[in-house]
């Protein structure tokens, strides 16, 4: 595996909006689940990118709220869950979630943060978050939770 270059962090969507598959996928699913990771820290995006791809997810990476909204607008049909940092410069996580909900009112979101700022976990859940994860976290546990959230979303869509 190549070392991560801080001058050139990974930020591009995988396969131009098509899910990427991995033979090392550890979760069985009828299709590849798509995750949009939104965090202003490139190291968080880079680590999640490596681990979640190894788990068989298709990934889209955004460094801020505006990038997330632009990506989601283009690719929301293939994005099952948004993993969203709470505190970011410009549009914060809750503001970003509100913009995503304008595109898709049923967007599945999980907030992550080391500092919730002025928000409480309850407020974030009331805004529509399925979960709130405190940093630092175990990436394997986050991957399992994302798979569960994506499969729940998949089931709810197939039953409507």
N, C-alpha and C positions, 0 to 999 in steps of 0.2 A: 504494500500500500504506500502511496506517495505521502510525504509529509504535507501538512496543511500549511500553506503559505499565507501569512497575515496580510501581505500586500495584494493577494489575489484570492480572497475567500470564496468558497463556492456559494453562488447565489442564483444560478440559473434553474429554471424549471426543468424537470426531467422529461425528455422525449417530446418536447413541444406540446405538452398537454396530454400525452398518452402515458398510461401507467407503465412504470418500469417493473420488470419482474426479476426475481433473484432466486437462484437454485438453493440458496441458503435460508430461504424463508422458513421461519420456525412456527408460523401460525397457518393453519389450513383455512382457506376460504375459497368460495367459488370464483372470486375475482380478486384482483389486487386493490386494496383500499388506498385511497389518496389522502395525504395529510399535507396541509399548508402550515408550515412552521414560520411564525412571525416573532422575531426577536432582534433588537438593535445590537446585541452582542454577537459578533461574527463567530466567536468560539462556541457559543451555545448552538448556533445554527449548524456549524461544522460538525460538532460531536453528534448532534441529533441526526444530521444528514447521514453520517456513516452508519450509525447503529440502526436507524430506522430502515435504511435501504437494505442492510443485512437481514433485517426481519421481514423483508419482502414488500414493504410499503412503496408506493409511488409518492414522490415528494415534490413540493413546491416550496421555495424559500423566499422570504421577504424580510428586508432589514427595517421596515417601518410600516406604519398603518396605511399610507398611500399605496406603497408597493403591494401590500396585501389585498387591498380593495381592487386594484387593477388586475392582479392575478386571479382573484376570485371571480371577478366579472367575466374574464375570458374562460376560466376553467371550472366553474362551480359544479358542472355536471359530473366531474370526476374527482372532486374533493369531498371526502366524507366527513372529515373532522378538521377544525382549525385549532392549532395549538398556539396560543396567543399570550405574549408577554403583557403584563399589566402596565408597567411604567416604561414609556418610550418617549423620546423627543417628538414634538409635533403632536400628531393624533395618537393618544394613548390607547391601551387595549380596549377599555369599555367604549370609547368613541369609535374605534375600528369595528368592534362587534356591532354597534348600531348601524354603521354603514353597510356591513355585510348582511345584516338582517333586512335592509332595504332591498338587496338583491335577492335574498332567499330568507324569508321569515323563519324557516325551519333549520337554519344553519346549526350544525353541532359544533360547540366551542368548548375548549378546555383552557382555562387561564393558568399561567405559570408565572411565578415571581418570587424573588428573594425579599421584596419589600412591596407590600400592597399599597403604600402611600396613604392616600385619604380614603381608600376603599376598604370595606370589610369583606370577608369571605361570603357572608350572607348577601351583601349588596351585589357582589359579582354573580352569585347564583341567581339572584332575583332578576338580573339583567339577561339571563338566559344561558349561563355557563352550566355545562353538565358536570364539571369538576373544577377544583382549584388546587393546583399543585404548588407546594413550597419548594423553592430552590434552596440549597442543592437537592437534587433528587437522583434516584437510581434510574438510569436510562432504560434498563430492561423492564422495570416496573411501569414506567411511562409507556413503553411500547405495548405492554400487555393491556394497559388501560385504554390506549388508543384503539387497539384491535377490538376490544369489547365495545367501546363507544361506536366505532365504525360498523361493527356487525349489528348492533342494536339499531342504528340508523338504517342499515340495509334491510333489516327485518321490518321496521316500521314503514318503509317505502313499499315493500312488496305486499304488505297487508292492506294498503290503501287503494 
